């Protein structure tokens, strides 16, 4: 197996994990967590209590969580702060493509942790997944993998909490009821038929 580094093409998984105070699960993966400058901005720009918790988590884990500057991200952030319109979509993904294709973050393989299912269409060959070693994992796929490694007790229970269904009569503003139970954990296989892996080694008693 080839061990990977984890990249977020959008901020959705951060919002899901912070909703249940579980951002530190990303630190248990025994790999570097990489955010581009725009993904960090996307996660923290609202200034809400949730955004502040994400900002503080990034700040407190600088040795494990790396924010990579990109020209795409810097330009988009500048425009947003100036109130200028930019009609181009997928700024986060564009910043990630810049970082990967220009070797800002070193060689792959890369784990793309995502929730937006448009990534599946791109994974089928619409963009750069044919050129670079990308391993696709949904947030629920991450939870299932962590359950299999005995890092969390029950992936389904964690998803219920993310959605806010554990206490429907006391809704939490940060709950994410739209997160789908989509299990994707699609490895990249190289020319030597070696698959990528993101799961940490299973702990032994």
N, C-alpha and C positions, 0 to 999 in steps of 0.2 A: 504494500500500500504506500502511496505517496501522501505525506501529510500536507495539509493545505493551510492557507491563511484566510480569514473570514472577512468579507467585504459586504457592506450594506448598500445596494443600489437605490434604496429609498429609506426613509426614517420609520416606516410602519412597524418593523419588529421592535424598535426601541420603544415606541409608544405602547405596544402590547406588553412588553416585559416590565416597563416601569409601572404599568397599571396594577401589577401585583407585587411590586417591590422586588422584582427578580432580574434586574439588569446584570447582577453578578453571575448569573448563569453563563453569560458569554465569557466570563473570565475562567470558567472551569473547562474550557475546550482545549487547553494546551496549545493554543495557536494565537498569533497576533490578530487583534481586531482592528480593522482599518475603516475609517470614515473619510470621505473627502470633505473639503471645506464646505461644500454646499449641503451635503447630508447633515453635517453638524448644524449648519444654519437652519435647515429645514426643521430639525428637531427642537431647536431652542429659540427660534425667532419670535414666537408668540409672547414670551415673557411670562407665561402662566406658571402656576406652581409645578405642573408636570414638566414643563420645559426646563424650569430651574433645576429640578431633580436630575434630569438628563445632563444638563450642563455641569452640575456638580460632580456627577458620576464620571464624566469624561475628564474633568479636571483632577479628580482624586486618583485616577488610574492612568496617568500619562505614560507610565512605563509599559502598560499592556494595551492601551487604546491609543492608536495613532491617528491624528488628523492630518491629512495630506492636502497641501494647497494645490489648486488647479487654476488655470487661466479661465476655464469655463465657469467654475464656481465663483471666482473673484469678480468676474464681469457681471454675472447674474446677481450676486449679492449687492454690488455697487448700484445696479439699476433698481433693485427692490428698495434699497434704503433711500434712493433719490426719488422714488415714486414714479419711475419710468417704466413703461410697458415693454414687456418682452413676450411675444406670442409663441415663441418656441416652447415645445412641450418637453417633458422628461429631462429637466435640467440635472437632476441627481444622477440619472443613468449616464447622461452625456459626460458629467464630471468623472464618473467611474471609468468610462471608456477611455477618456484622456489619460487617467492615471495608469490604467493597465497597458494601453498601447504604447505609451511613452516610457514605460519602465520606471515610473515614479515610486512604485512599491515593490520592486524586485520581481523576480520570476515567479510564476505560478507553481502549483495549481492554486486556484482561488475558489473559495466557497461563497456563493452569492446567497445570502439569507434574505428572503423576500416574502411578501404576502400578495402583491398585485399579480394576478394570474396572466397578465400580458407577458410576463417573463417566460411563460411556458411556450408561447408562440415564438418568441425570440430564440428560446433554447432549441427550437426545431430548425433553426438555420436562418432566421431573418436578420440577425445582426452578427456580432463578433464571436459568438460562442463556437463557431466552427474554426476560428483562428487561434483561440486561447483556451487553456485548460480550465474550464469552469464547471464546478460541481454545484448543482442547484438544490437548495433546501428551503422548504417553507418553514414558517414559525412552528406549525404543528409537527412537521418532520423533525425539527430540532428537539421539541419536547419529547417525542417518541424515542429519539436516539438517546436522550439523557435518561429517560426511564430505563431503557435497556442496559445502561451503564450504572444503574442504581444511584444516579445523582439526584433524581427526583423520584418520588414514590409513584406518581400516576399522571401521565400526560393528559388524559382526559379531564382530570380534576383541575389541572392548571389551566386548560383551555376554558373550562366553565368559569373559572375565576376571572380570566382575561375578559371574557364576554360580559361579566357582571351577572351571570345567571345564578351565582351562589347565594345572592341576597337580592332577589328581584324587587322586594318591597322597600329596600333601602338603596336606591340606585346611586352608583358612584359616578361622578362626572368623567373620570378617566377610563371607565369601562369601555370595551370595544366589541359591542355585540355583533358587528359585521365580519369579524375575523372568521374565516372558513376553516372547517375541519378537513383541510386538504393535505394529504400525506404525500409529499414529494421529497425524495432523497436520491437524486440522480447523479451518479458518479461520472467522472470523465475518465475514459480509457485511452491510454497512450498507445504509441506504435508497438510497444512491447507487451501489450495487453495487461498493463498494470493499472488498476483503478485507484482513483483518489479516495482518501478517507478523511473525515473530520472528527470522528468520535474519539474521545480520550480513552486510554486503556482502562479496562474495568478494574475497579479497586478490589483488593483482596483483603479478607479479614485478618 
